[in-house]
Amino acid sequence: MSRPPHAPPSPPAASDAALPAPDPAVPVPVRALPLWANPRLGLLVLLVILVVVFSSLRSEFLNTSLTLEPMQADLSVTVVVGLAQLSVLSLGHMNLAVGRIAAVSAFAMGWAYDKLSVPLPVGLLIGLAVGALVGAAAGWTIQATGVNSFVVTLALDFGLVGLVSLLYSGVGDGVAFHVHPAGMDSLRNDTFSDYCTGSVCGPPVPLIVPIALVAALAVGLLFRYARLGREILMTGSGLKAAELSGIPTARRVVQAHSLSGLLAALAGFLLAINNGAFSADIGSQFLLPSFLGPVLGGTLLAGGAVSVIGTVLGAAITEVIQTGLTLLQFQVEKLKIFIGLVLLAALSLDRVRHVVAERRGGGA
Amino acid sequence: MTYLADRLVKTFPGVRALDGATLRLQPGSVHALLGENGAGKSTLIKIMTGVLRPDGGRILVPRDDAGAHGKEPGPATDLVKGPSDTDAGLHEVRFSGPQDAQRAGIGVVHQERNLIPAFSVAENIALQSTPRRRGLVDRAAMRELARGCLDRLGVRLDVDRPVSALSVAQMQLVEIAKALATDSRVLLLDEPTASLTAEETEHLFGVVRRLRDEGRAVVLVSHKLEEVFAVADTVTVLRDGRSVAEAHPLADYTQEEIVNLMVGRAHAARRLDKAPVAPGTAPALRLDGVATALGHRDVSLSVRPGEILGLYGLVGAGRSELARAVLGLHPVTAGTVQVHGRPTRITSVGQALHRHRIGYVSENRKEEGVFLQQPLTRNVAVTVWNRLSRAGLIRDRDERDLLTTYQERLGIRLSGPAQLAGQLSGGNQQKISLAKWLAADCDILIIDEPTVGIDVRTKAAFHELIVHLASDGLAILLISSDLPEMVTLADRVLVMRDYRLTGEVANDTHDYDSTSRAIGHLLHAAAV
């Protein structure tokens, strides 16, 4: 930290306030965190290390059709699930009903394909609308009652569990729709490498990956550059300050939860594609990954700051660990213990790095 | 048995809060501690109760109370040669925390309630002196203790009720009982009647007289002079951190003389030069007979472009609440609000901002004025994102340009646009809080307690800035409980008390004393 030679040696920070005529011509050194303390960079390094370790231990790790393609398909789902949680973490809220909103939306989609025989995109739109509506209802309840989002979405999740099984018991075999609308199978099985022009074929990337990428890009743009996303973040950063700055905070809360529901529905759709059926158990495994991606990626649980890139990286790390340990033939139970430990270590390291960086930076 | 705070000195960064204040308390008397906002009353109380430590001066308590409790400051201070003979037998103590003060027999009833709402009356009263038997709370003894304390006050109250179910007046009595439970010889009551009805006040004063007759010293801090004269025996008046009247019999003074003592000022504030508003200028904001659900009645005022209208009063008088009603956060139940001559009904801050160009600089800077965890660019641009966005997206460069504009115009010291608002000093945070309204082209600004917690020099710079903004044609409604600030800035001063306006003083004489006295009389005069 450099300071002008004429400045008094101490006290460092408090003296700023007492200086009479503020002179903007005197630049105060910018105290940004050093590069190595950037949490996103740390995640990227961790990801690379994990890939190197796993591929040297088991060469199958880099096998395209055995490992890489399924990993990408799985990752597409977890990224979108993470984005669904991120949308309300921006407010400092939680959505414990991400999984069940996905299940209800998946039911709506399966039903539309089965009973109405709508084309694939139309059914998707119906499912997204259902998810957005359920999310909006949760958001409205939270802002109208003032009850904590944790409680509201927990109750919603509980209610939806019952609703989903009731809905499925009224149709088909009671657990799933086995309808395959046109395009669903190629979305499930094909990669871009299956489509060739002459001798040039695409990369071995499943067709559903771009859907998740577009979602990530859209959410990223929303929170980074759009008025709506920024106002949601400001609402999360300081509710009273946001209200007194003219932001319609109640509406922003509803909108953020609605977005969360919509993304949960999209995740449900992607998982149904991967599974090959719109079934009652869709979303039942969503809750933990929905927090892992964003939180590993630097999104604050307190609200006011989100990172979409971090969420993608966080989800990727979780996915790589899971796949790698499976390849090393860990038992499922052991696998879960290891995933828990690795994640705890990663989060602690991140915190340590941040504290060290702040101390070196002079405690700005 | 005198308690004595002797020539206390306390300095905060940039402010000397106490500059040799002395408070001498006799047992068996009710002592009024008076002074304008900022005179040092709360600092004095905090030192007396062990919350703050003085930079200079001594606290002396009777020997038997000092005995095993307060820390002895060192050798040779045992024999205190005080200013008068009555100090013989006193003992200097240093409090290292509120517990020490409590053990020395000094109890306090704060303005902000200090009770645990979910606990019962008995549990609260016995909180610091809980009777135990074999390590567990002895509930029967606890109830007995609580009942005893309440009986001594002549108060009938079910000791098993949770405090949250009590009225404000009852909570106050519980707090006094709590102080009795620790056997306080000195009881400090900080604005005890602020939220009481006339009847409850009378009851409280009955309790105060009872405590006096028991031989305790009661210190009453109040802004309502008529009440002070009704119950107090002696008075200490603080001004600029000094005691200008010291333990004087109250009967020697009239209310008017007390007000003059409070507001008279060694280094008087000077009104800053500002062009007068041209006569005949139409008001930018005008309220006629406004009433609100919060309790405002018949509030009429008007602010013209280029004018600074002061709204003076104590904390809790309803000034900020009036501002919030104008912004649409509380419904206006009667009367009219006109903006630039058009009657309007504002229902949200967004509407006040985007349609009527009214901005509000909050008194609560850290929670309402700025977003501490957000970069400066967003803090300034938050009000104009609708205007900045192109095809739905906002460019960083536009925000940075906006910040640079106001950084230069308001003289904000910052290290870069990505700096978080929480990293700025209080004065610079306040400028950021102001900048967002200027960025939104507001022509009516409501500025609420702009310089609370800001050091003297930054305060002066901020005052010049406000005058400058008014000269540029903004209509400014300035809310403040800082009398010198009012006299420095306002063209006219309205005084609000208990959600009503009690009068108006034109600040055009350039005579600090006469103006501040006129305002002081409006504030302290008995409610009709």
Chai-1 contact restraints between the chains, C-beta under 6 A:
chainA,res_idxA,chainB,res_idxB,connection_type,confidence,min_distance_angstrom,max_distance_angstrom,comment,restraint_id
A,D16,B,S425,contact,1.0,0.0,6.0,A-B,restraint_1
A,A17,B,S425,contact,1.0,0.0,6.0,A-B,restraint_2
A,A17,B,G427,contact,1.0,0.0,6.0,A-B,restraint_3
A,A17,B,D455,contact,1.0,0.0,6.0,A-B,restraint_4
A,A18,B,G14,contact,1.0,0.0,6.0,A-B,restraint_5
A,A18,B,D455,contact,1.0,0.0,6.0,A-B,restraint_6
A,P20,B,R457,contact,1.0,0.0,6.0,A-B,restraint_7
A,P22,B,G411,contact,1.0,0.0,6.0,A-B,restraint_8
A,P22,B,R413,contact,1.0,0.0,6.0,A-B,restraint_9
A,P24,B,Q407,contact,1.0,0.0,6.0,A-B,restraint_10
A,P24,B,E408,contact,1.0,0.0,6.0,A-B,restraint_11
A,V28,B,S415,contact,1.0,0.0,6.0,A-B,restraint_12
A,V30,B,S415,contact,1.0,0.0,6.0,A-B,restraint_13
A,V30,B,G416,contact,1.0,0.0,6.0,A-B,restraint_14
A,Y225,B,L393,contact,1.0,0.0,6.0,A-B,restraint_15
A,Y225,B,I394,contact,1.0,0.0,6.0,A-B,restraint_16
A,A226,B,G392,contact,1.0,0.0,6.0,A-B,restraint_17
A,A226,B,L393,contact,1.0,0.0,6.0,A-B,restraint_18
A,R227,B,W385,contact,1.0,0.0,6.0,A-B,restraint_19
A,R227,B,S389,contact,1.0,0.0,6.0,A-B,restraint_20
A,M234,B,V382,contact,1.0,0.0,6.0,A-B,restraint_21
A,S237,B,F371,contact,1.0,0.0,6.0,A-B,restraint_22
A,S237,B,Q373,contact,1.0,0.0,6.0,A-B,restraint_23
A,S237,B,Q374,contact,1.0,0.0,6.0,A-B,restraint_24
A,G238,B,F371,contact,1.0,0.0,6.0,A-B,restraint_25
A,K240,B,E367,contact,1.0,0.0,6.0,A-B,restraint_26
A,K240,B,E368,contact,1.0,0.0,6.0,A-B,restraint_27
A,A241,B,E368,contact,1.0,0.0,6.0,A-B,restraint_28
A,A241,B,F371,contact,1.0,0.0,6.0,A-B,restraint_29
A,L244,B,V349,contact,1.0,0.0,6.0,A-B,restraint_30
A,L244,B,S362,contact,1.0,0.0,6.0,A-B,restraint_31
A,L244,B,E368,contact,1.0,0.0,6.0,A-B,restraint_32
A,S245,B,V382,contact,1.0,0.0,6.0,A-B,restraint_33
A,S245,B,T383,contact,1.0,0.0,6.0,A-B,restraint_34
A,G246,B,V349,contact,1.0,0.0,6.0,A-B,restraint_35
A,G246,B,G350,contact,1.0,0.0,6.0,A-B,restraint_36
A,G246,B,L353,contact,1.0,0.0,6.0,A-B,restraint_37
A,G246,B,T383,contact,1.0,0.0,6.0,A-B,restraint_38
A,P248,B,G350,contact,1.0,0.0,6.0,A-B,restraint_39
A,G304,B,Q373,contact,1.0,0.0,6.0,A-B,restraint_40
A,A364,B,Q423,contact,1.0,0.0,6.0,A-B,restraint_41
